[in-house]
Amino acid sequence: ADPLSDARIAEEYSSVQQPLYSTLPNSDDMTSVSNYRKIRCASRPNQRIIMLNSGIGDSGFMICEDCGAAMPGDNEKVLKSLSNRRSNACKHEHTANIDLGYDFITDMLVLEIALDPQHINDKKENLWLNRAAQSLAEALRLAVSKEMDIEFSELVPGYRIRPNENGTFVDVYLYDSLSSGAGYAVGVEGKIKEILVQTEVLLQDCNCDSACYHCLKHYRNQFVHALLDRSAALGLLRWGKDAVTVPELSLQEQKKLMDGIQHILQHE
């Protein structure tokens, strides 16, 4: 009946980062997609996926090795807030700072989009590229679920930016949410051209500024809502199709976009 400390009352939330997988593509298992100049496709069964949660600010979690108590943070003092006045309570004297995660085997579909640094900033820090890849992955999942008549929750989307000696590539992928695979992801390859057409239609047929619940947003991707941008995804998809970039904005259009933050800049 002791009062709870503030550390035990306050709730903080963190989510898993982009799924991790280590497979590197071989030229032999990648096939070109007809009419898409910069996109290749591959089905990859039995892939090991790693889901990792690094905590708030990538500071991980403090775990007591004696009793299993856990708190977010990288300082052992956060566990002290869990101690109470009982004489037999654990003192949390043996702690470790870890990330939480798990791994499983599933089936994947991977789209490889080749970038050209002369036209696209291919650095991982490029905010547009990350928004475009995340949004395209989400759009691809919705298009696949419609084309194959399955629940979109059966598939999980993701992306990675992969540089190597041959250039920089964006891997946009889907994998079965069911461990060991349900066969949905690997079944996409045979319909990939039709699905990419559906993806483009989904991205261009909405009238929202970036993303909304009529195109890309839904409950299951709420942790990436701030990254979703259908225009960026459409630009990346059209690059993969025709190797053309989005036309530069005119100076007048740039000024119009800056109007909303002009008063903030004037006070800096």
N, C-alpha and C positions, 0 to 999 in steps of 0.2 A: 504493500500500500504506500510505498514511497513515491513522491512526485517524480515524474519523468524529467530528465534533463532536456535542454533545448536541442542538443545533438540527436536525441532519440525521437524528438517530435518532428523536427524539420525533415521534409522529404525532398530528395534530390534525385533526378532521373538521368540516366545515361543510356545510350543505345549501342548496339553492335555497329562496327564499322563495315565498310564494303567487304563482302565475302572474299576470302583469300583462296587461291588455288595456284599450284606451282607448274602446271603443265605448260610447256612451250610448244608452239605449233610446228609441225613439219610440213614442208611444202607439199609432200605427197598426200597428206590427209586434209588439205584445204582445197576447196573447189571454188572457182570463180562463179559469181552470180550473174546470169545473163542480163545485159543492159545496165549493169552497175560496175563502172570502170574501176572503182577503188575498194570494192567489197569482196571479200572471200568468206566462205562459210564452212563449218565443220561440225559434225556430231561427235561428241566425246562421252561414251558410256563409262561408268565406273570411275568417276572423278572424285578425288578427295577434296572436300570443301571444309575450310576452317572458318568458324564464326568467332570473332574476338570482340570483347567489350573492354576497352582500356580505361573506363571510368571517366569522371568529369575532368576535363582538361588533360586527358591522358595521364592522370596521376595514379591510376590503378585502384586496387583495394587492399586494405590491411586485413590480414587473416590471422587469427590466433591459432597456432599450431596445436594447442592443448585442448581447446574446447570447440573450435570451429567458428567462433564469432567473427563477423565480418562487418567492415565499415568502409565507405568510399574515402579515398585519400592515400597519401604516401607518408604519413607521419604516424608513428605508433601511438601517439597521444589520442588519436581519434577513438581507439578502442577503450581507453580509460573511462570514457563517458558511459560505457556499458556496465561498468562495475557498480555493484550495489553494496549495501552494508552487511549482507550475510557473510558470516565467517567462512563459509565453505565456497564462496563465489570465486571463480577463476580470476586471477590477477593479470592475465594476458601478458605474461612475461616473455613468451616465445612467439614472435610475430614474423610475418613475411609479407612483402609487398608484391602482389601478383596481378595479372590480368585474368579476367574470367573468359572462358571459351569452351568450345567443343568442336569436334570434327565428325564428319559422316561421309558416306559414299553415295553418290547420286549420278544421274545422267545430265549432260549439258549440251546446249547448242551455243556455238560461239560465232559471232560475226566479227571479222577482222577488217577494220577500216584503215587504210594506209593514208598517212598525212604527208603533206609537202611543206617543209618549214619556210619555203619561199612565199607561201600563200597563207599558212596558218601557223600561229605561235604554238609549237608542239610541246612546250614545257608543262610539267605537271602543275605548276602554279597558275597556269592560265585559267582564270575563273570561268571564262566563256566555255572553254573546252570541257571543264568538269560539269557545268550546267547542261551543256548540250549532250554529253554522254549519258548522264544520269536520266535526263528527260527522254532520250531516245530509247534507253533500256525500258523505262516505264511504258512508253508508247508501244514498244514491240510486244511486251507482255499482254497488253490489252488487245492488240490486233490478233495475236496468236489465240487468245481465249475466244475471241469472236469467230475467227476462221475455223477453229477446231471444235467449237461448241463445248468448251470446258470452263470450269470456274477459274477466274484469274488467280485465285489463291493457290491453285495447284502448281503455279510457277513462281519462281523468285528471280527478279532481274538484278543485274549488276554490271559493272564496267571496270576496266583497268587501263591505264595508259602505259604502254610497253615500248620503251626505246631499246634498240639494239644496233648492231653495226650496219644493218640494212635500212635504217630509218626509224621513225616513230609510228606506232600503231595504236589505235583505240580498239580494245576488245570489248564488245557489247555482248553480254551473254544472258542466257536463261537456264535455270536448272530446276529439276523437279523438287518440290518442297518435301515430298515423301522420301524418306531415307531408302536407299537402294534403287530409287528411281521408279516412276510409274510408266515411263515410256513416252511421256508427252513431249519432252524437250527434243529427244532424238527423232521424233516423228515430224518435226517442223521442217527439216532440211529439204524434203521433197516438195514443200509448198512455199519455200522461202521467197520466191519472186512475188507470188500473190500476196503474201503476208507483208512484204515491204511496200507494196502498193497500198494495202489497207492502212499501214502505218502512216504513210504520207497523207492519205485522206483524213485520218484522225487528227493529225497535227495541223492541217491547213483549214479544216472545216469549222473551227471554233472562232468566236469573235472576241475572246478575252485578251487581255494585254499580255499575260505570261502563261498562266495555267489556272484552271478552275475545276470544279467537280463535274463539269460536262465533258472535259477532255482527259486530263492527266491525274487529277487529285482524287484520292479516296482514303478511307480510314487506314488501310494497311500501309500506305506510304507517307503517313503524316510526318514522320521524322525527316523527310527530305522535301517537304512542301516548299521550303525556302529556296531550294535548288531548281525546282521545276520551271521550265521555260520552253514552251512549244516552238517558239520561233528559233531558238538556238538549236533545238533538236532537228527542226526542219532544215536548217542550214547545214548541219552535219550530215544528214541523210542525203541532201542534194549534192553535197560534195562527194559523197560516196558513189552517187549515181552518175553525175556528169562532170566531176572534177571542177566545179565552179564554186566560187565563194559568194557570200552575200554581198551585194553592192554596198559601197561605203555610203554613210549618211551624209547628206549635204550639210553645209555649215548652218543653214537655217533650221534643219531638223535637229542638229546637235544642240543648238541654243534652246529649242523648245523643250528638249528632254532635261536640260539643266534648270529650267524655270522653277521646278519644284523644290530645288535645294539652294537656289540663289541666295535666299535670306540667311541660310545657315553659313554659307561661304563668306558672306559679308561680315559676319561676326567673329570669324576666326582671325 
